[in-house]
């Protein structure tokens, strides 16, 4: 949008909304459908659909059309994550789930670091539309790779006993409420993402306020990403008997004072040496992975296989809701009380909710009974 139409800044906010809304409103329905469909087929078709829906993004003649196509692409993509989480649960041994999720997190973080950089380099020689179309090939390649997965056979429920989609979604909410491991995970995830996004969009203005130049912003973001990769790899190496809630609680217990400490530095207008700042962002990324990687592991451990798609989709929706609301509150706090306020509040929230993680009991393993089991063939 920046280089093709030179739109006003408000359209970037609408772009964020168009990207997020499908996971809030379409995602739960997609999750409920995923629980009824073959997982491999869902993931393959989601990537094929994503490839097809990417083509109009490159051909859109206006920013309004672009926003509509972004929403449609997100609606198709909302099927993929629930199916992926269900596949992890079905194919990985329970004591290997943390390692599997850490590797998935690493791939996701690396794509966020490498993808924009590679896209920026390609735009030196190629038109933006051509770079967008490269995603068609990547999604098609992903579909081909996913076709090599084993077929995951799940127990079929007789048609007369199968609830409607609305009833299935209602049952999914009941499952979350009835299982403390699930609702506590939702609570920890929501608070963690809310605390993070209170200040995330303000890092650039905060660094400028502290007297750092624009290059430090790029280095700081890269440091957080690199720290996330390191943290995920470390979490994946932790012993399988370690309670995921304990990992989240300890990570929050350490990350909270760090974020709050940055708020104090801003409040007292003290700018540490660049190397110290970058090291701090790296450590923050490490403990951020300690907060977020175990959450999906807990979902896969605690959710029954016949509801894992819906529970995963609701988890995604809850975290996105927290991410959408937090920046506006953070911006209000910064404008009213100064840049230090969002960091201080975010740090206090992490420190407070670390108690829940540390006190939470070990979640019960899901029951793989014949009625809800899945196996690979």
C-alpha positions, 0 to 999 in steps of 0.5 A: 500500500505504501509504494503502490497507492501512497495511502493515508496511515489509517489504512494500515490500521484497517489492514491490521483489522482485515487480517485479524477479523477472520480469526475472530469470527471465522476461526471458531467455525473453521475449528469446529469444521476441522474437528469433523474433517480429515486433517491432512485434507484441511491443511492441503486445501487451506494452502491451495486456497491461500495460494488462489486467494493471493492472486487477487492481492497482486491484481487489486485495483484499489486499496478497498479491494485489497482489504477485502481480499486480505479478509478472504485470504485470512478466512481461508487461512483460519482453517490451517492453524486448528488442523495443524494443532490437531495434527501435532496432538495426533502424531506426536507423543505427549512428552514430545509436544513441547519440542514439536511446538518449540520447533514450530515457533522457531520456524514461525520466528525465522519466517518473520525475520527472513521473509520481510528482509527477503521481500525487501531485497526482491523489491529492488528488482521486482514489482511489488505485485510480483513479490506478492505472487511469489507467495502463490508458489510458496503456498503451493509448495506447502500443499505438496509437502503436506500431502506427504503426511500420513493419513490421520484416521479419527473415530467417526461419530454416527450421523444421528449422534453428531451435534450441529455446528452450533451445538459443537461450538457450545460444547467446545466452550463447555470443555474449556470451562470444565477443564482448569488447564484450558481456561488457565491457559487461555487466561495466561495467554490473553494476559501475556499477549495483552501485556506485550502489545500494550507497548509493542507498537510504542517501541519505536517512539520510545527509543526515539524519545530516549535519544536512539537513532532509527538504526537501533529500532531495527536492531532491537526488533531483530534482537527480540526475534533472535531471542525468540528463536534462542528461547524456543530452542531452549524450551524444546530442550527442557525435560518433558516432565517439567510442568508447562505452567511452571515454565510460563510462570518463571518466564513471566516472573523474569520478563515482568520486572524486565519490561517494568525496568525499561519503563523506569528507564524511560521515566527517569530518562536514562538511556543505557549503552546500545549494547546493553539495550540490545542484550536486554531485548534479546533476553526479553525475546528468550523469555517471551518464547518461554511464555508462549511456546508452552501455551500451545503444548498445554492446549494439545495436552488438555483438549480432547481430540474431538474438540482440539480444532475448536479449542485451538481456534478459540485460543487463537481468537482470544489472543488476537482479541487481546492483541487488538485491544492492547495497542489502543490502551497503550497509546492512551496511557502513553499520551496521558501519562508518558511512554513509561506507563505502558511498560510499567503496566505490562510488566506489572501484569506479567508479574501478577499472572506469573503467580497463576502459572507457578501455582497451577496444578499439572493438567490432566492428560486427555483421554484417548478413548475409542470414541475420540481417538486418532491414529496415523496410517 
